[in-house]
Amino acid sequence: YKLVNLKVFPWFGLDIGGTLVKLVYFEPKDITAEEEEEEVENLKSIRKYLTSNVAYGSTGIRDVHLELKDLTLCGRKGNLHFIRFPTHDMPAFIQMGSEKHFSSLHTTLCATGGGAYKFEQDFRTMGDLQLCKLDELDCLIKGVLYIDSVGFNGRSECYYFENPTDAERCQKLPFNLENPYPLLLVNIGSGVSILAVYSKENYKRVTGTSLGGGTFFGLCCLLTGCSTFEEALEMASHGDSTKVDKLVRDIYGGDYERFGLPGWAVASSFGNMMSKEKRESVSKEDLARATLVTITNNIGSIARMCALNENINRVVFVGNFLRINTISMRLLAYALDYWSKGQLKALFLEHEGYFGAVGALLELLGSA
Amino acid sequence: MPMRPSKEWVAIKMAERGGRGSGGHGSLDKSITLPPDEIFRNLENAKRFAIDIGGSLTKLAYYSTVQHKVARVRSFDHSGKDIEHEPLYEISVQEEITARLHFIKFENTYIETCLDFIKDHLVNTETKVIKATGGGAYKFKDLIEKKLGLKVDKEDVMTCLIKGCNFVLKNIPHEVFAYQKDSDTEFRFQTNHPNIFPYLLVNIGSGVSIVKVETEDKFEWIGGSSIGGGTFWGLGALLTKTKKFDELLQLASKGQHTNVDMLVKDVYGGAYQTLGLSGNLIASSFGKSTTADKEFSKEDMAKSLLHMISNDIGQLACLYAKLHNLDKIYFGGFFIRGHPVTMRTITYSINFFSKGEVQALFLRHEGYLGAIGAFLKGAEQDNPNQYSWGENYAGSSGLMSTSPDVFPMQRTRSGTFDMFEMDRLERPLVNLPLLKDPSTYIPDTVDLTDDAMARKYWLTCFEEALDGVAKRAAASQPDSIDASERAEKFRQKYWNKLQTLRQQPFAYGTLTVRSLLDTREHCLNEFNFPDPYSKVKQKENGIALKCFQSVIESLDSLGWEERQFALVKGLLAGNVFDWGAKAVSDVLESEPQFGFEEAKSKLQERPWLEDSYSQWLERLKEGPPHKCALIFADNSGIDIILGVFPFVRELLSRGTEVILACNSGPALNDVTYSESLIVTERIAAMDPVIQSALREEKLLLVQTGSSSPCLDLSRLDKGLAVLVRERETDLVIIEGMGRAIHTNYYAALKCESLKLAVIKNSWLADRLGGKIFSVIFKYEVPCK
């Protein structure tokens, strides 16, 4: 027996955030006939359920495009699946685990994120499961470093935008994060955490802000009546924030040279909405776009100040706020580049919001 | 990233009043009548105008000269005259011209009426230009030029703001305050630091500008944020359908943000303990409104928005402060202006993000900074920065109540015409070089803003004494036909100030006995009662001088040790003669012959309430003579002549030089510098010790630069400070209740000091654990 084989399947990593639950599942592809025979029925059924569907219930989704194929993990070969569902469906998830007799599998369920604490009791009473609770920042960093090291099915996990200040020439390019330290890691979930990472073991949480993905989505719901994040982003992509925001040029007629401020810079987010006429003339799309721009710019601003204070010039943005959100990514890339006069680089990772869950999975295997 | 431009005045000023009362009231403009002796005062002599026009408020500044009466004393030529029956010196009331800065704030609605009024009352025709700043300066340019016939000269908004900020930081004591939530005193006023630079000014208008100010002329825009007052207003209007800024703040103050925000405990079920984040922290602003099904209350959304914006600004301010290594952050702009709700959230945020290392600071005259700066730009040739300036309490409205629920009347009035006046002091004021730590020196012993009991007592005390003061003022000018009318106006004005202070003790900074006394002096001056006690002082000085020689003789007949005690008792007994204390003025008014000896007999027997006489005696016996003593004198008459001078004479005989410091201007019956000159001259004529000391410049008379019955050792005449340094002063003697108890009781000096007084107020005596006429004799030696 090799040590690694001691870890019994199934291998899960769970990250229960404020809005979304992220689940990674390692599907072993090297199961021997002997193993197959020994495999209990409900383990088989779980594997089958997860790998043969792309949607679970009405809200669970498997991000098939993110699947990592032929991954070797703890001596086993297999595929890593990425699944998410809203946190408010946690009770149903626990219920399902209970129905599928997950506890009889005698596996440890490693979970991180605030929900690992919040739902610990429910897991125990409803699902007869003892969670292994893990710190979310530890998991996040482990996950980032691991996924970046294995790459994205032969491609680079990390990328950046070249010529972010030039709309025509701007393009997404791979970035080699071989020597990652030091880096500023900005995790944008419902809220935002900013970490300075100096080595695998040495990191600190620099600060955080409550103006995050939850704020964008929450405000959009209130302002536009939309009900999903996708819908909010879709609206934003068709809106014009300059109708809502007051720009430097709206005040000075052009650049404000005394302070070196370009006319296109936002002077006051939602500043035009102080006027009744303008409030009546903007569309929901404009409001969604302005909300997105406001939140994104603010995160960029805080991240830039942290980078300066910590003397770090690479800023990696992760978190599910960036999922299908090219507008924000390009805005962050642009803002960091422009306001730092090219000194700071914004980097992004393909698996945006899943690093915490990956970290939790790694903890499971590492603790074997 | 959306970086804020310096200041966007149109929107800022619109927000300032939240649209209240502005617009659509064109017909109202003309209907207001301006009372000329209350608003736009001294317009006849006005020159150098400046105006700062925002979206809803206009701030007008002008410089003018004020002619007012001063009492002058002049020595008679006594040669060949019957000295016995002549008064000691002549008192004449003369006109003096001093410079004053006037600032008036009013709603833009009144601008036309105000401009007309100014035009009608403006006499001075040398004025050609008006300096203008603020977004509205464009809009009203033509109107101003047409109405006033002055050329509008525009100045950069941020430059004006910073200039104004530097000016108030340097010149106005208690300009800066920290906001304290849920405290009995919402405002914590700060001691003026001798060095105001560098600091960070965070101006929260429609967006946020963060400016680093390094010197008088050097400042730099280091960053900003687009999430500011405009975001609160604009987004708030969208979310709540509430149009006015003030109403949004009202909503916010009633809401529960926890219904809208996702807290750490909503995510974790409790605190995030690994990081020590409390469960009540906001994890995601508006994180609970991520649903289309639920309704949220306007109040809750407004509150959540307020927290979101305040926290964000506080966080960025802290990040900038850290990057630039600054620990003083002043906040201004319409988002802050007089709103306790925003001061509270910003204070919380700064405290949270700086982990308590940085304090959010606010300015009393924040709304005037632009106007002050614009004025200063126009007045550069007058070198206003060369002078010291003082806030005139009589002519300034003070900080109005910031609570929207309390005193709605006053808020409305302050919204109409708010005034701020500063007097130019003829001589620059500086710190006493002997202060142990100028940056922590607080003159006042009791903070009446803090101490509600003491505040109540003193306000009542001043109220009760007011009729007497007004009567005395009227009586002091028997030849003036309008004296009683003016005295009544004085009474009314001071009464109103006292009522304001009852409700808003923070109106002029920290409320103290000193500020109450000073306000009374300012009000007396306002109605041309420059020196109500001049005749009393004259008479008392005359009487006391007649006794001088016999007092000296009897002192000289005593043995050394007895004499030292008699000298100290003389100082203390002289101090009983104080018209400022009601108990004594009763006795003096009813028993004019109440004499020096009788005063001595009233004194408490040793041990005194505070008694370090033995150490003082020991010091005189054992130690070398002091190099130079600085004495702050108190009352005229018996105090200075029979109390202080014999003491001075003894010091001189020991070989100690003496600097005798008297007030520059009159206050109560305190001896003024000019009176002290005459008195000294007369004593010198009788006493060879004093005479030779004067001739050899071993006795020096100086003025304090003050006209207060109290003493602020951080604002003293520069000449005095120079002399103190030159003569290597090693002993400071402060006498009297005003100077040694109400102020400076706890003042720490670098050299030896004597603080002595007789407590002539039974409440205060009681508080200090003694009885009326208890003696304070505090001899202090700084620890090495």
Interface residues (C-beta under 8 A of the other chain):
Chain A: G17 G18 T19 G113 G114 G115 Y117 K118 F119 E120 D135 L137 G189 S190 G191 R205 T207 T209 S210 L211 G212 G213 G214 T215 F217 G218 L219 C221 L222 L223 G225 C226 S227 V244 D245 K246 V248 I251 Y252 Y256 R258 F259 G260 L261 A265 V266 A267 S268 S269 F270 G271 N272 M273 M274 K276 R279 L287 V293 T294 N297 N298 G300 S301 I302 R304 M305 C306 L308 N309 A335 L336 Y338 W339
Chain B: M1 P2 M3 R4 P5 S6 E8 V10 A11 M14 A15 G135 D156 M158 G205 S206 G207 W221 G223 S225 S226 I227 G228 G229 G230 T231 W233 G234 L235 A237 L238 L239 K243 V260 D261 M262 V264 D266 V267 Y268 G269 G270 Y272 T274 L275 L281 I282 A283 S284 S285 F286 G287 K288 S289 T290 T291 A292 D293 F296 M301 M308 N311 D312 Q315 L316 L319 Y320 K322 L323 F353
